[in-house]
């Protein structure tokens, strides 16, 4: 299993009161899976994503990333997991506005200590894979929302992670741009990348091979694994 949660509880303290957020979550994600997690606001899905992304640890239970219990890792080890094993894609891109597309994508490689020449080559290749080889020197303010999200996807995949976490990746996009992002996700999954995606949109969740629903901190699976929805035809370039 690339990801496993065992009897996970998470609670936060407000004053003298303990507020439960996740309750007895158990989940197994095999290498190469593509799952979507749906849930209303306040259901616990963001807290769940924080645990899976090594941004937090459970109150009790275990979160295992490639067999490693994150509760046993120190801050440096957690940071290394986030930078090398996991790629993140967020709703609002989180690109640095003063940097161009190439510099944004190369940033995780800088943190990993990769030499400058190799950083550039790998960042260029990642941008080429998402169809932005002609936008290397464009800053986020010069790009459309769909293009910004593709830059964010290139940044997430530039370190060669095995697990991609996507939090509402189409939430800030128009329909055509969202479909384009889903096409890229499908291609990455076909190439072997494991994808865990949070979304509130049924049409986006339908692109995954498995759907889970979380409500009031509890999770359940929706039906059996399926091939995932594929676009009917090639999506044209969205400027």
C-alpha positions as CSV (number, residue, x, y, z in Angstrom):
1,X,0.0,0.0,0.0
2,X,1.3,3.4,-0.9
3,X,-1.1,5.0,1.7
4,X,-2.8,3.4,4.7
5,X,-4.9,4.9,7.5
6,X,-5.6,2.7,10.5
7,X,-8.3,3.7,13.0
8,X,-7.4,7.4,12.7
9,X,-8.9,9.9,15.0
10,X,-8.1,13.7,14.9
11,X,-9.4,16.2,17.4
12,X,-8.6,19.8,18.1
13,X,-8.8,21.6,21.5
14,X,-10.9,24.7,21.8
15,X,-10.5,26.2,25.2
16,X,-11.1,23.2,27.5
17,X,-13.1,21.3,25.0
18,X,-11.9,18.6,22.6
19,X,-13.6,18.8,19.2
20,X,-13.5,15.6,17.2
21,X,-12.9,16.1,13.4
22,X,-12.0,12.6,12.1
23,X,-13.5,9.5,13.7
24,X,-12.1,6.0,13.2
25,X,-10.9,6.5,9.6
26,X,-9.5,3.4,8.0
27,X,-8.5,3.6,4.3
28,X,-6.1,1.7,2.0
29,X,-4.8,3.2,-1.2
30,X,-2.8,0.9,-3.5
31,X,0.0,2.1,-5.7
32,X,-1.4,3.4,-9.0
33,X,-4.9,4.2,-7.6
34,X,-7.0,7.2,-8.5
35,X,-9.5,8.2,-5.8
36,X,-11.7,11.1,-5.1
37,X,-13.0,12.2,-1.7
38,X,-16.2,14.2,-1.5
39,X,-17.8,15.9,1.4
40,X,-19.6,19.1,2.5
41,X,-17.9,22.0,4.2
42,X,-16.9,21.0,7.8
43,X,-16.9,17.2,7.0
44,X,-13.2,16.7,7.8
45,X,-11.9,16.3,4.2
46,X,-9.3,19.1,4.5
47,X,-8.1,17.7,7.9
48,X,-7.8,14.3,6.2
49,X,-5.8,15.8,3.3
50,X,-3.4,17.5,5.8
51,X,-2.7,14.1,7.5
52,X,-2.1,12.4,4.2
53,X,0.1,15.2,3.1
54,X,2.3,15.0,6.2
55,X,1.2,18.5,7.3
56,X,-0.3,17.2,10.5
57,X,-0.3,14.0,12.6
58,X,-3.4,12.1,14.0
59,X,-4.5,12.3,17.6
60,X,-4.6,8.5,17.6
61,X,-4.3,5.7,15.0
62,X,-1.7,5.5,12.2
63,X,-1.1,7.2,8.9
64,X,1.4,5.1,6.8
65,X,3.0,6.6,3.7
66,X,4.8,3.8,1.8
67,X,4.8,1.8,5.1
68,X,6.3,4.7,7.2
69,X,4.2,5.8,10.2
70,X,4.3,9.6,9.9
71,X,3.9,9.9,13.7
72,X,7.5,8.5,14.1
73,X,9.0,11.1,11.8
74,X,10.7,14.3,12.9
75,X,10.1,17.7,11.2
76,X,13.0,17.2,8.7
77,X,11.9,13.7,7.8
78,X,8.3,15.0,7.3
79,X,9.6,17.8,5.1
80,X,11.6,15.3,3.0
81,X,8.5,13.1,2.5
82,X,6.5,16.2,1.3
83,X,9.2,17.3,-1.1
84,X,10.2,14.0,-2.7
85,X,7.4,11.5,-2.3
86,X,4.3,13.8,-2.5
87,X,3.1,16.4,-5.0
88,X,0.5,19.0,-4.1
89,X,-2.0,20.7,-6.3
90,X,-4.2,23.4,-4.7
91,X,-7.4,25.2,-5.7
92,X,-5.8,28.6,-5.8
93,X,-2.5,27.4,-7.4
94,X,-0.2,29.0,-4.7
95,X,2.3,30.2,-7.3
96,X,4.8,32.9,-6.4
97,X,3.8,36.0,-8.3
98,X,7.3,37.5,-8.7
99,X,8.6,34.3,-10.3
100,X,7.9,33.1,-13.9
101,X,6.5,29.6,-14.7
102,X,9.9,28.0,-15.0
103,X,11.1,29.4,-11.7
104,X,7.9,28.3,-9.9
105,X,8.2,24.8,-11.2
106,X,11.9,24.5,-10.4
107,X,11.4,25.7,-6.8
108,X,10.9,22.2,-5.2
109,X,14.2,21.1,-6.9
110,X,16.0,24.1,-5.4
111,X,14.8,23.0,-1.9
112,X,16.0,19.5,-2.7
113,X,19.5,20.8,-3.5
114,X,19.4,19.9,-7.3
115,X,22.0,21.8,-9.3
116,X,20.8,24.8,-11.4
117,X,21.3,23.2,-14.8
118,X,19.4,20.1,-13.9
119,X,16.7,22.2,-12.2
120,X,16.1,24.1,-15.4
121,X,16.0,21.0,-17.6
122,X,13.6,19.2,-15.4
123,X,11.3,22.2,-15.0
124,X,11.3,22.7,-18.8
125,X,10.4,19.1,-19.3
126,X,7.6,19.2,-16.7
127,X,6.1,22.3,-18.4
128,X,6.3,20.6,-21.8
129,X,4.3,17.7,-20.4
130,X,1.4,20.0,-19.5
131,X,1.6,21.9,-22.8
132,X,3.3,25.1,-21.6
133,X,6.6,24.9,-23.2
134,X,5.9,28.3,-24.9
135,X,5.1,30.0,-21.5
136,X,8.3,29.4,-19.6
137,X,9.0,33.0,-18.9
138,X,5.4,34.1,-18.3
139,X,4.5,35.2,-14.7
140,X,1.3,34.0,-13.1
141,X,-0.4,37.4,-13.8
142,X,0.2,36.8,-17.5
143,X,-1.4,33.4,-17.5
144,X,-5.0,32.3,-17.5
145,X,-6.4,30.3,-14.5
146,X,-6.1,27.1,-16.4
147,X,-2.5,27.8,-17.4
148,X,-1.7,28.7,-13.8
149,X,-3.1,25.3,-12.6
150,X,-1.1,23.5,-15.2
151,X,2.0,25.3,-13.9
152,X,1.1,24.1,-10.4
153,X,0.7,20.5,-11.7
154,X,4.1,20.7,-13.4
155,X,5.6,21.9,-10.1
156,X,3.9,19.0,-8.3
157,X,5.3,16.4,-10.6
158,X,8.8,17.9,-11.2
159,X,10.3,16.0,-8.3
160,X,8.9,12.7,-9.6
161,X,6.5,12.0,-6.7
162,X,4.7,8.7,-6.4
163,X,1.6,10.3,-4.7
164,X,-0.3,13.4,-6.0
165,X,-2.7,15.1,-3.6
166,X,-5.1,17.5,-5.2
167,X,-7.4,19.8,-3.1
168,X,-10.3,21.1,-5.2
169,X,-8.0,21.3,-8.3
170,X,-10.8,22.7,-10.6
171,X,-12.6,24.8,-8.1
172,X,-11.2,28.1,-9.4
173,X,-11.4,27.1,-13.1
174,X,-14.0,27.4,-15.9
175,X,-15.4,24.1,-17.3
176,X,-13.1,23.8,-20.2
177,X,-9.9,24.5,-18.1
178,X,-11.2,22.0,-15.5
179,X,-11.6,19.3,-18.2
180,X,-8.1,20.0,-19.4
181,X,-6.7,19.5,-15.8
182,X,-8.7,16.3,-15.5
183,X,-7.2,15.1,-18.8
184,X,-3.7,15.7,-17.4
185,X,-4.6,13.8,-14.2
186,X,-5.8,10.8,-16.2
187,X,-2.6,10.7,-18.2
188,X,-0.5,10.9,-15.0
189,X,-2.5,8.1,-13.5
190,X,-2.1,6.0,-16.7
191,X,1.7,6.5,-16.3
192,X,1.5,5.0,-12.8
193,X,1.0,8.0,-10.5
194,X,-1.3,7.5,-7.5
195,X,-3.8,10.4,-7.2
196,X,-5.9,11.4,-4.2
197,X,-8.3,14.2,-5.0
198,X,-10.7,16.3,-2.9
199,X,-13.6,17.7,-4.8
200,X,-17.2,18.8,-4.3
201,X,-18.1,18.4,-7.9
202,X,-19.7,15.0,-8.9
203,X,-18.6,15.4,-12.5
204,X,-14.9,15.9,-11.5
205,X,-15.1,13.0,-8.9
206,X,-16.4,10.8,-11.7
207,X,-13.0,11.0,-13.4
208,X,-11.5,9.0,-10.5
209,X,-11.6,5.2,-10.4
210,X,-13.0,5.2,-6.9
211,X,-15.1,7.7,-4.9
212,X,-15.2,8.1,-1.1
213,X,-17.7,10.2,0.8
214,X,-16.8,11.9,4.1
215,X,-19.4,13.3,6.4
216,X,-19.1,14.3,10.1
217,X,-15.6,12.9,10.2
218,X,-16.6,9.4,8.9
219,X,-15.7,8.0,5.5
220,X,-17.4,5.4,3.3
221,X,-16.7,4.1,-0.2
222,X,-19.2,4.7,-3.1
223,X,-19.6,1.5,-5.1
224,X,-16.9,-0.6,-6.7
225,X,-13.7,0.4,-8.5
226,X,-14.4,1.5,-12.1
227,X,-12.2,2.6,-15.1
228,X,-12.9,6.4,-14.5
229,X,-14.5,8.8,-16.9
230,X,-12.5,9.7,-20.0
231,X,-13.1,12.8,-22.1
232,X,-14.9,12.0,-25.3
233,X,-12.4,13.8,-27.4
234,X,-9.1,15.7,-27.2
235,X,-9.4,19.0,-25.4
236,X,-8.3,22.0,-27.3
237,X,-5.7,24.4,-25.9
238,X,-7.3,26.9,-23.4
239,X,-5.6,30.3,-23.3
